[in-house]
Amino acid sequence: MAKLQNSLAKKIPVWRDDIRTLVKNHGDHKISDVSITQAYGGMRGVKGMVCDTSEVPPDTGLLIRGIPVGNLTNKTPEDTFYLLCTGELPNARDRRALTEELNSRAKVPSYVWKVLEAMPKNSHPMAMLDTAILCMQRESKFAKAYAAGMNKMDYWKPTLEDSLDLLARIPTIAAYIYRLRFKKGKRINPKKGLTFAENYAHMLGIEDKSGEFAECMKLYLVLHSDHEGGNVSAHTCHLVGSALSDPYYSVSAGLNGLAGPLHGLANQECLNWILQLKKKFRGVPTDEQLTQFAWDTLNGGKVIPGYGHAVLRVSDPRFVAFRAFGMKHFPDDPVMALVNKVYEIVPGVLKEHGKAKNPWPNVDAGSGALLHHYGLREFSYYTVLFSVSRSMGMLSQMIIDRAVGSPIERPKSVTTKWLQDQVK
């Protein structure tokens, strides 16, 4: 932890000075106007938050600390978390130190296993994960330090401690939830010497003699790690954390948001659509059959899952990375072949249809096909995989919020009558 903490300790005073100067000199500068449509439409596009870990320009896709996510596909989750926290990629020594740090913190309190095993056998995997995280709140070093009295300038230090503890334990908990909920056998403990992604793959217990599944997990965890601060999970974690709730409370809250069908369910829906297509045509359809199926879907008042994005106006670079992985390792897998054919056909149909602002695929159009190929076919677990990754983004944002002294979030709401009066 010393390596990461030392790196942050050097950067935080600079970040604080930059923010203080910006607010002092330009605090009255307007960065957004809000329309009634936006007020009723979930604040879509309203610029009202600051997130320095990542951004999503519509014409390029996800940038993590200014680096296109497509340039990080050969990196590890350790690289990514270090980058999210500090703005710099670690060298080999610092990466190894972070891996060792996470391995040393991976032991999960025994009461967590008892809580999970006491839950109803048909509990949703996300409810199990959120419960496990929340019941560990008693371990919070931030909560203890705050109760003892501490300088607010040091809030980030126990937050970093909690974040590393939580990040280290989440894969162990998530892997056991998979094995317990779907009757895969006994719990598999983490193994010293393995990286974050390798250990998660190992603990899931999926056969992986070649190490290819571990590589898939590495890519999955990197690509889903962060996506600005306004998505439901990140924003919820930020909002709860702004009240100085500790990382256990805050991340659990964020993941409760991720469990919502409109946030974390998309890759399941995309894969379902692909499997229905495969079943209908008993394999990969012809171009003509797929074109007609797409038109039938649209003319039936439905959307084609995985195509379009609230922000992006190009192919999601995360989809591009998943597609490249699948076409490299298993291009003949019928599900992967179908994902590829849909990518070649559907954007043209959507362009001709004319109603889609963005006819290009998002990340969910391809991620499920990779999991399906390696035998991970329990759809309700997919959001847990997403959670293991997204915890890196939520925790890094929280560390930075505490470091720069972000205040409690309290936007002003207005009534419908107030809006009616304004437009008269």
Secondary structure, 3 states (H helix, E strand, C coil): CHHHHHHHHHHHHHHHHHHHHHHHHHCCCCCCCCCHHHHHCCCCCCCCCCCCCEECCCCCCCEECCEEHHHHCCCCHHHHHHHHHHCCCCCHHHHHHHHHHHHHCCCCCHHHHHHHHHCCCCCCHHHHHHHHHHHHHHHCHHHHHHHHCCCHHHCHHHHHHHHHHHHHHHHHHHHHHHHHHCCCCCCCCCCCCCCHHHHHHHHHCCCCCCCHHHHHHHHHHHHCCCCCCCCHHHHHHHHHHCCCCCHHHHHHHHHHHHCCCCCCCHHHHHHHHHHHHHHHHCCCCCHHHHHHHHHHHHHCCCCCCCECCCCCCCCCHHHHHHHHHHHHHCCCCHHHHHHHHHHHHHHHHHHHHCCCCCCCECCHHHHHHHHHHCCCCCHHHHHHHHHHHHHHHHHHHHHHHHHHCCCCCCCCCCCHHHHHHHHC
